[in-house]
């Protein structure tokens, strides 16, 4: 990851040129996943400490969708590996539903969003993340309705997670 400062000329809509300077954080692209079980009406999320959220006033662990940087891997390969590392679930099929820039004013990162069905027997490990990467992750299996309510009551404040839960409300758990 690196931060660069770039100055460039931008042609404004009125035809005039204007010099602009932007600081850009380049960290690579990522993938995020919401595992769901339609029959049980459940989803799998994770809870972990996030230092940037903490220093901006979030004095609790963050509840999030499974996610990780691509590190030059194909998004669907990387997200299956992240699912296993973080949650202990080995998912067979995941499908990409959309891509989005999360903070395009300053960050180059684009996230590939996935959903995938899970069954209890797909859990082959405890999850928890990779200790050598500083991960200490708690796995949460929640009813979908409870997770959706956690947006309203402020317990889920992570944008990628909110987006995936709202997608699931519109397209999966209708």
PyMOL commands that place a pseudoatom at each C-alpha (Angstrom):
pseudoatom trace, name=CA, resn=UNK, resi=1, chain=A, elem=C, hetatm=0, pos=[0.000, 0.000, 0.000]
pseudoatom trace, name=CA, resn=UNK, resi=2, chain=A, elem=C, hetatm=0, pos=[1.219, 3.479, -0.754]
pseudoatom trace, name=CA, resn=UNK, resi=3, chain=A, elem=C, hetatm=0, pos=[0.024, 7.067, -0.665]
pseudoatom trace, name=CA, resn=UNK, resi=4, chain=A, elem=C, hetatm=0, pos=[0.830, 9.326, -3.601]
pseudoatom trace, name=CA, resn=UNK, resi=5, chain=A, elem=C, hetatm=0, pos=[0.121, 12.970, -4.263]
pseudoatom trace, name=CA, resn=UNK, resi=6, chain=A, elem=C, hetatm=0, pos=[-0.602, 13.831, -7.886]
pseudoatom trace, name=CA, resn=UNK, resi=7, chain=A, elem=C, hetatm=0, pos=[-1.128, 17.183, -9.577]
pseudoatom trace, name=CA, resn=UNK, resi=8, chain=A, elem=C, hetatm=0, pos=[-2.954, 17.179, -12.909]
pseudoatom trace, name=CA, resn=UNK, resi=9, chain=A, elem=C, hetatm=0, pos=[-4.888, 19.419, -15.288]
pseudoatom trace, name=CA, resn=UNK, resi=10, chain=A, elem=C, hetatm=0, pos=[-8.663, 18.840, -15.424]
pseudoatom trace, name=CA, resn=UNK, resi=11, chain=A, elem=C, hetatm=0, pos=[-10.871, 20.273, -18.152]
pseudoatom trace, name=CA, resn=UNK, resi=12, chain=A, elem=C, hetatm=0, pos=[-13.985, 21.556, -16.406]
pseudoatom trace, name=CA, resn=UNK, resi=13, chain=A, elem=C, hetatm=0, pos=[-17.477, 21.245, -17.849]
pseudoatom trace, name=CA, resn=UNK, resi=14, chain=A, elem=C, hetatm=0, pos=[-17.346, 24.909, -18.896]
pseudoatom trace, name=CA, resn=UNK, resi=15, chain=A, elem=C, hetatm=0, pos=[-14.224, 24.174, -20.991]
pseudoatom trace, name=CA, resn=UNK, resi=16, chain=A, elem=C, hetatm=0, pos=[-11.694, 25.886, -18.718]
pseudoatom trace, name=CA, resn=UNK, resi=17, chain=A, elem=C, hetatm=0, pos=[-8.627, 23.973, -17.503]
pseudoatom trace, name=CA, resn=UNK, resi=18, chain=A, elem=C, hetatm=0, pos=[-7.934, 23.795, -13.789]
pseudoatom trace, name=CA, resn=UNK, resi=19, chain=A, elem=C, hetatm=0, pos=[-4.936, 22.441, -11.911]
pseudoatom trace, name=CA, resn=UNK, resi=20, chain=A, elem=C, hetatm=0, pos=[-5.918, 19.989, -9.162]
pseudoatom trace, name=CA, resn=UNK, resi=21, chain=A, elem=C, hetatm=0, pos=[-3.960, 17.988, -6.596]
pseudoatom trace, name=CA, resn=UNK, resi=22, chain=A, elem=C, hetatm=0, pos=[-5.143, 14.707, -5.076]
pseudoatom trace, name=CA, resn=UNK, resi=23, chain=A, elem=C, hetatm=0, pos=[-3.731, 12.390, -2.431]
pseudoatom trace, name=CA, resn=UNK, resi=24, chain=A, elem=C, hetatm=0, pos=[-4.394, 8.774, -3.395]
pseudoatom trace, name=CA, resn=UNK, resi=25, chain=A, elem=C, hetatm=0, pos=[-4.147, 5.646, -1.255]
pseudoatom trace, name=CA, resn=UNK, resi=26, chain=A, elem=C, hetatm=0, pos=[-3.312, 2.603, -3.381]
pseudoatom trace, name=CA, resn=UNK, resi=27, chain=A, elem=C, hetatm=0, pos=[-3.893, -0.685, -1.556]
pseudoatom trace, name=CA, resn=UNK, resi=28, chain=A, elem=C, hetatm=0, pos=[-5.063, -3.069, -4.277]
pseudoatom trace, name=CA, resn=UNK, resi=29, chain=A, elem=C, hetatm=0, pos=[-8.495, -4.480, -4.984]
pseudoatom trace, name=CA, resn=UNK, resi=30, chain=A, elem=C, hetatm=0, pos=[-10.500, -6.720, -2.667]
pseudoatom trace, name=CA, resn=UNK, resi=31, chain=A, elem=C, hetatm=0, pos=[-13.420, -9.120, -2.453]
pseudoatom trace, name=CA, resn=UNK, resi=32, chain=A, elem=C, hetatm=0, pos=[-16.244, -9.434, 0.088]
pseudoatom trace, name=CA, resn=UNK, resi=33, chain=A, elem=C, hetatm=0, pos=[-18.677, -12.297, 0.672]
pseudoatom trace, name=CA, resn=UNK, resi=34, chain=A, elem=C, hetatm=0, pos=[-21.993, -12.929, 2.380]
pseudoatom trace, name=CA, resn=UNK, resi=35, chain=A, elem=C, hetatm=0, pos=[-22.565, -16.661, 2.995]
pseudoatom trace, name=CA, resn=UNK, resi=36, chain=A, elem=C, hetatm=0, pos=[-26.280, -17.421, 3.390]
pseudoatom trace, name=CA, resn=UNK, resi=37, chain=A, elem=C, hetatm=0, pos=[-28.523, -20.383, 4.146]
pseudoatom trace, name=CA, resn=UNK, resi=38, chain=A, elem=C, hetatm=0, pos=[-31.965, -19.890, 2.671]
pseudoatom trace, name=CA, resn=UNK, resi=39, chain=A, elem=C, hetatm=0, pos=[-33.619, -22.801, 4.497]
pseudoatom trace, name=CA, resn=UNK, resi=40, chain=A, elem=C, hetatm=0, pos=[-32.380, -21.697, 7.944]
pseudoatom trace, name=CA, resn=UNK, resi=41, chain=A, elem=C, hetatm=0, pos=[-32.651, -17.952, 7.048]
pseudoatom trace, name=CA, resn=UNK, resi=42, chain=A, elem=C, hetatm=0, pos=[-29.135, -17.416, 8.415]
pseudoatom trace, name=CA, resn=UNK, resi=43, chain=A, elem=C, hetatm=0, pos=[-25.981, -15.650, 7.306]
pseudoatom trace, name=CA, resn=UNK, resi=44, chain=A, elem=C, hetatm=0, pos=[-22.340, -15.750, 8.419]
pseudoatom trace, name=CA, resn=UNK, resi=45, chain=A, elem=C, hetatm=0, pos=[-20.507, -12.573, 9.439]
pseudoatom trace, name=CA, resn=UNK, resi=46, chain=A, elem=C, hetatm=0, pos=[-17.298, -11.959, 11.371]
pseudoatom trace, name=CA, resn=UNK, resi=47, chain=A, elem=C, hetatm=0, pos=[-16.340, -9.659, 14.246]
pseudoatom trace, name=CA, resn=UNK, resi=48, chain=A, elem=C, hetatm=0, pos=[-12.860, -8.177, 14.664]
pseudoatom trace, name=CA, resn=UNK, resi=49, chain=A, elem=C, hetatm=0, pos=[-10.881, -5.183, 15.881]
pseudoatom trace, name=CA, resn=UNK, resi=50, chain=A, elem=C, hetatm=0, pos=[-10.334, -2.460, 13.266]
pseudoatom trace, name=CA, resn=UNK, resi=51, chain=A, elem=C, hetatm=0, pos=[-7.846, 0.198, 14.335]
pseudoatom trace, name=CA, resn=UNK, resi=52, chain=A, elem=C, hetatm=0, pos=[-8.928, 2.899, 11.795]
pseudoatom trace, name=CA, resn=UNK, resi=53, chain=A, elem=C, hetatm=0, pos=[-12.559, 2.595, 12.976]
pseudoatom trace, name=CA, resn=UNK, resi=54, chain=A, elem=C, hetatm=0, pos=[-11.413, 2.676, 16.617]
pseudoatom trace, name=CA, resn=UNK, resi=55, chain=A, elem=C, hetatm=0, pos=[-9.436, 5.918, 16.235]
pseudoatom trace, name=CA, resn=UNK, resi=56, chain=A, elem=C, hetatm=0, pos=[-12.465, 7.461, 14.513]
pseudoatom trace, name=CA, resn=UNK, resi=57, chain=A, elem=C, hetatm=0, pos=[-14.699, 6.851, 17.522]
pseudoatom trace, name=CA, resn=UNK, resi=58, chain=A, elem=C, hetatm=0, pos=[-15.975, 3.257, 17.059]
pseudoatom trace, name=CA, resn=UNK, resi=59, chain=A, elem=C, hetatm=0, pos=[-15.187, 1.898, 20.519]
pseudoatom trace, name=CA, resn=UNK, resi=60, chain=A, elem=C, hetatm=0, pos=[-16.130, -1.714, 19.769]
pseudoatom trace, name=CA, resn=UNK, resi=61, chain=A, elem=C, hetatm=0, pos=[-15.244, -4.599, 17.493]
pseudoatom trace, name=CA, resn=UNK, resi=62, chain=A, elem=C, hetatm=0, pos=[-16.571, -4.259, 13.940]
pseudoatom trace, name=CA, resn=UNK, resi=63, chain=A, elem=C, hetatm=0, pos=[-19.142, -6.725, 12.586]
pseudoatom trace, name=CA, resn=UNK, resi=64, chain=A, elem=C, hetatm=0, pos=[-18.356, -7.325, 8.928]
pseudoatom trace, name=CA, resn=UNK, resi=65, chain=A, elem=C, hetatm=0, pos=[-18.761, -9.520, 5.908]
pseudoatom trace, name=CA, resn=UNK, resi=66, chain=A, elem=C, hetatm=0, pos=[-15.870, -11.860, 5.119]
pseudoatom trace, name=CA, resn=UNK, resi=67, chain=A, elem=C, hetatm=0, pos=[-13.379, -9.929, 2.984]
pseudoatom trace, name=CA, resn=UNK, resi=68, chain=A, elem=C, hetatm=0, pos=[-9.783, -9.589, 1.940]
pseudoatom trace, name=CA, resn=UNK, resi=69, chain=A, elem=C, hetatm=0, pos=[-7.365, -8.102, -0.547]
pseudoatom trace, name=CA, resn=UNK, resi=70, chain=A, elem=C, hetatm=0, pos=[-6.959, -9.984, -3.820]
pseudoatom trace, name=CA, resn=UNK, resi=71, chain=A, elem=C, hetatm=0, pos=[-3.135, -10.006, -3.768]
pseudoatom trace, name=CA, resn=UNK, resi=72, chain=A, elem=C, hetatm=0, pos=[-3.138, -10.660, -7.548]
pseudoatom trace, name=CA, resn=UNK, resi=73, chain=A, elem=C, hetatm=0, pos=[-5.443, -13.702, -7.246]
pseudoatom trace, name=CA, resn=UNK, resi=74, chain=A, elem=C, hetatm=0, pos=[-8.711, -14.051, -9.171]
pseudoatom trace, name=CA, resn=UNK, resi=75, chain=A, elem=C, hetatm=0, pos=[-11.545, -12.609, -7.028]
pseudoatom trace, name=CA, resn=UNK, resi=76, chain=A, elem=C, hetatm=0, pos=[-13.584, -15.837, -6.728]
pseudoatom trace, name=CA, resn=UNK, resi=77, chain=A, elem=C, hetatm=0, pos=[-10.484, -17.872, -5.832]
pseudoatom trace, name=CA, resn=UNK, resi=78, chain=A, elem=C, hetatm=0, pos=[-9.373, -15.318, -3.238]
pseudoatom trace, name=CA, resn=UNK, resi=79, chain=A, elem=C, hetatm=0, pos=[-12.802, -14.960, -1.604]
pseudoatom trace, name=CA, resn=UNK, resi=80, chain=A, elem=C, hetatm=0, pos=[-13.164, -18.727, -1.167]
pseudoatom trace, name=CA, resn=UNK, resi=81, chain=A, elem=C, hetatm=0, pos=[-9.764, -18.806, 0.542]
pseudoatom trace, name=CA, resn=UNK, resi=82, chain=A, elem=C, hetatm=0, pos=[-10.768, -15.855, 2.762]
pseudoatom trace, name=CA, resn=UNK, resi=83, chain=A, elem=C, hetatm=0, pos=[-14.013, -17.627, 3.703]
pseudoatom trace, name=CA, resn=UNK, resi=84, chain=A, elem=C, hetatm=0, pos=[-12.065, -20.654, 4.870]
pseudoatom trace, name=CA, resn=UNK, resi=85, chain=A, elem=C, hetatm=0, pos=[-9.411, -18.609, 6.714]
pseudoatom trace, name=CA, resn=UNK, resi=86, chain=A, elem=C, hetatm=0, pos=[-11.837, -16.260, 8.446]
pseudoatom trace, name=CA, resn=UNK, resi=87, chain=A, elem=C, hetatm=0, pos=[-14.944, -18.389, 9.036]
pseudoatom trace, name=CA, resn=UNK, resi=88, chain=A, elem=C, hetatm=0, pos=[-13.872, -22.013, 8.642]
pseudoatom trace, name=CA, resn=UNK, resi=89, chain=A, elem=C, hetatm=0, pos=[-16.435, -22.601, 5.859]
pseudoatom trace, name=CA, resn=UNK, resi=90, chain=A, elem=C, hetatm=0, pos=[-15.332, -24.224, 2.607]
pseudoatom trace, name=CA, resn=UNK, resi=91, chain=A, elem=C, hetatm=0, pos=[-17.873, -22.897, 0.112]
pseudoatom trace, name=CA, resn=UNK, resi=92, chain=A, elem=C, hetatm=0, pos=[-18.446, -24.724, -3.162]
pseudoatom trace, name=CA, resn=UNK, resi=93, chain=A, elem=C, hetatm=0, pos=[-20.153, -22.018, -5.206]
pseudoatom trace, name=CA, resn=UNK, resi=94, chain=A, elem=C, hetatm=0, pos=[-19.903, -18.273, -4.881]
pseudoatom trace, name=CA, resn=UNK, resi=95, chain=A, elem=C, hetatm=0, pos=[-21.289, -15.751, -7.328]
pseudoatom trace, name=CA, resn=UNK, resi=96, chain=A, elem=C, hetatm=0, pos=[-20.187, -12.198, -7.960]
pseudoatom trace, name=CA, resn=UNK, resi=97, chain=A, elem=C, hetatm=0, pos=[-23.114, -9.794, -7.749]
pseudoatom trace, name=CA, resn=UNK, resi=98, chain=A, elem=C, hetatm=0, pos=[-21.423, -6.430, -8.402]
pseudoatom trace, name=CA, resn=UNK, resi=99, chain=A, elem=C, hetatm=0, pos=[-18.233, -4.388, -8.061]
pseudoatom trace, name=CA, resn=UNK, resi=100, chain=A, elem=C, hetatm=0, pos=[-17.962, -1.032, -6.316]
pseudoatom trace, name=CA, resn=UNK, resi=101, chain=A, elem=C, hetatm=0, pos=[-15.484, 1.667, -5.370]
pseudoatom trace, name=CA, resn=UNK, resi=102, chain=A, elem=C, hetatm=0, pos=[-15.901, 2.251, -1.637]
pseudoatom trace, name=CA, resn=UNK, resi=103, chain=A, elem=C, hetatm=0, pos=[-14.151, 5.608, -1.230]
pseudoatom trace, name=CA, resn=UNK, resi=104, chain=A, elem=C, hetatm=0, pos=[-13.300, 6.847, -4.741]
pseudoatom trace, name=CA, resn=UNK, resi=105, chain=A, elem=C, hetatm=0, pos=[-12.319, 10.338, -3.594]
pseudoatom trace, name=CA, resn=UNK, resi=106, chain=A, elem=C, hetatm=0, pos=[-9.106, 9.006, -2.062]
pseudoatom trace, name=CA, resn=UNK, resi=107, chain=A, elem=C, hetatm=0, pos=[-8.755, 5.210, -2.381]
pseudoatom trace, name=CA, resn=UNK, resi=108, chain=A, elem=C, hetatm=0, pos=[-8.166, 3.242, -5.605]
pseudoatom trace, name=CA, resn=UNK, resi=109, chain=A, elem=C, hetatm=0, pos=[-9.598, 0.012, -4.131]
pseudoatom trace, name=CA, resn=UNK, resi=110, chain=A, elem=C, hetatm=0, pos=[-12.475, -1.680, -5.956]
pseudoatom trace, name=CA, resn=UNK, resi=111, chain=A, elem=C, hetatm=0, pos=[-14.341, -4.442, -4.121]
pseudoatom trace, name=CA, resn=UNK, resi=112, chain=A, elem=C, hetatm=0, pos=[-15.817, -7.494, -5.842]
pseudoatom trace, name=CA, resn=UNK, resi=113, chain=A, elem=C, hetatm=0, pos=[-18.994, -8.448, -3.943]
pseudoatom trace, name=CA, resn=UNK, resi=114, chain=A, elem=C, hetatm=0, pos=[-20.026, -12.103, -3.661]
pseudoatom trace, name=CA, resn=UNK, resi=115, chain=A, elem=C, hetatm=0, pos=[-22.787, -14.195, -2.150]
pseudoatom trace, name=CA, resn=UNK, resi=116, chain=A, elem=C, hetatm=0, pos=[-22.706, -17.949, -1.666]
pseudoatom trace, name=CA, resn=UNK, resi=117, chain=A, elem=C, hetatm=0, pos=[-24.871, -20.612, -0.111]
pseudoatom trace, name=CA, resn=UNK, resi=118, chain=A, elem=C, hetatm=0, pos=[-23.518, -22.552, 2.852]
pseudoatom trace, name=CA, resn=UNK, resi=119, chain=A, elem=C, hetatm=0, pos=[-24.615, -25.618, 4.789]
pseudoatom trace, name=CA, resn=UNK, resi=120, chain=A, elem=C, hetatm=0, pos=[-23.486, -26.496, 8.351]
pseudoatom trace, name=CA, resn=UNK, resi=121, chain=A, elem=C, hetatm=0, pos=[-21.409, -29.447, 7.093]
pseudoatom trace, name=CA, resn=UNK, resi=122, chain=A, elem=C, hetatm=0, pos=[-19.296, -27.049, 4.980]
pseudoatom trace, name=CA, resn=UNK, resi=123, chain=A, elem=C, hetatm=0, pos=[-17.613, -25.812, 8.161]
pseudoatom trace, name=CA, resn=UNK, resi=124, chain=A, elem=C, hetatm=0, pos=[-14.300, -27.648, 8.146]
pseudoatom trace, name=CA, resn=UNK, resi=125, chain=A, elem=C, hetatm=0, pos=[-12.402, -25.478, 10.649]
pseudoatom trace, name=CA, resn=UNK, resi=126, chain=A, elem=C, hetatm=0, pos=[-12.725, -22.886, 13.379]
pseudoatom trace, name=CA, resn=UNK, resi=127, chain=A, elem=C, hetatm=0, pos=[-11.848, -19.898, 11.189]
pseudoatom trace, name=CA, resn=UNK, resi=128, chain=A, elem=C, hetatm=0, pos=[-10.441, -16.966, 13.126]
pseudoatom trace, name=CA, resn=UNK, resi=129, chain=A, elem=C, hetatm=0, pos=[-8.114, -15.654, 10.440]
pseudoatom trace, name=CA, resn=UNK, resi=130, chain=A, elem=C, hetatm=0, pos=[-4.339, -15.800, 10.235]
pseudoatom trace, name=CA, resn=UNK, resi=131, chain=A, elem=C, hetatm=0, pos=[-2.611, -15.008, 13.527]
pseudoatom trace, name=CA, resn=UNK, resi=132, chain=A, elem=C, hetatm=0, pos=[0.645, -14.065, 11.759]
pseudoatom trace, name=CA, resn=UNK, resi=133, chain=A, elem=C, hetatm=0, pos=[-1.318, -11.339, 9.926]
pseudoatom trace, name=CA, resn=UNK, resi=134, chain=A, elem=C, hetatm=0, pos=[-2.684, -10.050, 13.240]
pseudoatom trace, name=CA, resn=UNK, resi=135, chain=A, elem=C, hetatm=0, pos=[-6.165, -11.442, 12.654]
pseudoatom trace, name=CA, resn=UNK, resi=136, chain=A, elem=C, hetatm=0, pos=[-8.230, -12.485, 15.680]
pseudoatom trace, name=CA, resn=UNK, resi=137, chain=A, elem=C, hetatm=0, pos=[-11.673, -13.077, 14.205]
pseudoatom trace, name=CA, resn=UNK, resi=138, chain=A, elem=C, hetatm=0, pos=[-14.897, -14.250, 15.833]
pseudoatom trace, name=CA, resn=UNK, resi=139, chain=A, elem=C, hetatm=0, pos=[-17.342, -16.085, 13.553]
pseudoatom trace, name=CA, resn=UNK, resi=140, chain=A, elem=C, hetatm=0, pos=[-21.013, -15.103, 13.855]
pseudoatom trace, name=CA, resn=UNK, resi=141, chain=A, elem=C, hetatm=0, pos=[-23.893, -17.130, 12.462]
pseudoatom trace, name=CA, resn=UNK, resi=142, chain=A, elem=C, hetatm=0, pos=[-26.970, -14.918, 12.728]
pseudoatom trace, name=CA, resn=UNK, resi=143, chain=A, elem=C, hetatm=0, pos=[-30.552, -15.006, 11.608]
pseudoatom trace, name=CA, resn=UNK, resi=144, chain=A, elem=C, hetatm=0, pos=[-30.877, -12.805, 8.547]
pseudoatom trace, name=CA, resn=UNK, resi=145, chain=A, elem=C, hetatm=0, pos=[-33.579, -10.712, 10.199]
pseudoatom trace, name=CA, resn=UNK, resi=146, chain=A, elem=C, hetatm=0, pos=[-31.378, -10.066, 13.243]
pseudoatom trace, name=CA, resn=UNK, resi=147, chain=A, elem=C, hetatm=0, pos=[-28.474, -9.027, 11.024]
pseudoatom trace, name=CA, resn=UNK, resi=148, chain=A, elem=C, hetatm=0, pos=[-30.698, -6.644, 9.058]
pseudoatom trace, name=CA, resn=UNK, resi=149, chain=A, elem=C, hetatm=0, pos=[-31.972, -5.118, 12.327]
pseudoatom trace, name=CA, resn=UNK, resi=150, chain=A, elem=C, hetatm=0, pos=[-28.331, -4.563, 13.375]
pseudoatom trace, name=CA, resn=UNK, resi=151, chain=A, elem=C, hetatm=0, pos=[-28.047, -1.944, 10.619]
pseudoatom trace, name=CA, resn=UNK, resi=152, chain=A, elem=C, hetatm=0, pos=[-30.981, -0.028, 12.108]
pseudoatom trace, name=CA, resn=UNK, resi=153, chain=A, elem=C, hetatm=0, pos=[-29.713, -0.224, 15.686]
pseudoatom trace, name=CA, resn=UNK, resi=154, chain=A, elem=C, hetatm=0, pos=[-26.174, 0.830, 14.735]
pseudoatom trace, name=CA, resn=UNK, resi=155, chain=A, elem=C, hetatm=0, pos=[-24.404, -2.434, 15.541]
pseudoatom trace, name=CA, resn=UNK, resi=156, chain=A, elem=C, hetatm=0, pos=[-23.418, -2.933, 11.887]
pseudoatom trace, name=CA, resn=UNK, resi=157, chain=A, elem=C, hetatm=0, pos=[-21.703, 0.180, 10.528]
pseudoatom trace, name=CA, resn=UNK, resi=158, chain=A, elem=C, hetatm=0, pos=[-19.433, -1.326, 7.861]
pseudoatom trace, name=CA, resn=UNK, resi=159, chain=A, elem=C, hetatm=0, pos=[-20.423, -0.216, 4.337]
pseudoatom trace, name=CA, resn=UNK, resi=160, chain=A, elem=C, hetatm=0, pos=[-19.603, -3.437, 2.475]
pseudoatom trace, name=CA, resn=UNK, resi=161, chain=A, elem=C, hetatm=0, pos=[-21.606, -5.445, 5.003]
pseudoatom trace, name=CA, resn=UNK, resi=162, chain=A, elem=C, hetatm=0, pos=[-24.597, -3.111, 4.794]
pseudoatom trace, name=CA, resn=UNK, resi=163, chain=A, elem=C, hetatm=0, pos=[-24.508, -3.357, 0.991]
pseudoatom trace, name=CA, resn=UNK, resi=164, chain=A, elem=C, hetatm=0, pos=[-24.438, -7.163, 1.050]
pseudoatom trace, name=CA, resn=UNK, resi=165, chain=A, elem=C, hetatm=0, pos=[-27.252, -7.400, 3.613]
pseudoatom trace, name=CA, resn=UNK, resi=166, chain=A, elem=C, hetatm=0, pos=[-29.408, -4.985, 1.626]
pseudoatom trace, name=CA, resn=UNK, resi=167, chain=A, elem=C, hetatm=0, pos=[-28.731, -6.980, -1.554]
pseudoatom trace, name=CA, resn=UNK, resi=168, chain=A, elem=C, hetatm=0, pos=[-29.776, -10.130, 0.305]
pseudoatom trace, name=CA, resn=UNK, resi=169, chain=A, elem=C, hetatm=0, pos=[-32.981, -8.420, 1.479]
pseudoatom trace, name=CA, resn=UNK, resi=170, chain=A, elem=C, hetatm=0, pos=[-33.866, -7.464, -2.082]
pseudoatom trace, name=CA, resn=UNK, resi=171, chain=A, elem=C, hetatm=0, pos=[-32.726, -10.548, -3.982]
pseudoatom trace, name=CA, resn=UNK, resi=172, chain=A, elem=C, hetatm=0, pos=[-32.302, -13.556, -1.654]
pseudoatom trace, name=CA, resn=UNK, resi=173, chain=A, elem=C, hetatm=0, pos=[-34.501, -13.392, 1.477]
pseudoatom trace, name=CA, resn=UNK, resi=174, chain=A, elem=C, hetatm=0, pos=[-37.462, -11.712, -0.239]
for i in range(1, 174): cmd.bond("trace and resi %d" % i, "trace and resi %d" % (i + 1))
show_as sticks, trace
zoom trace
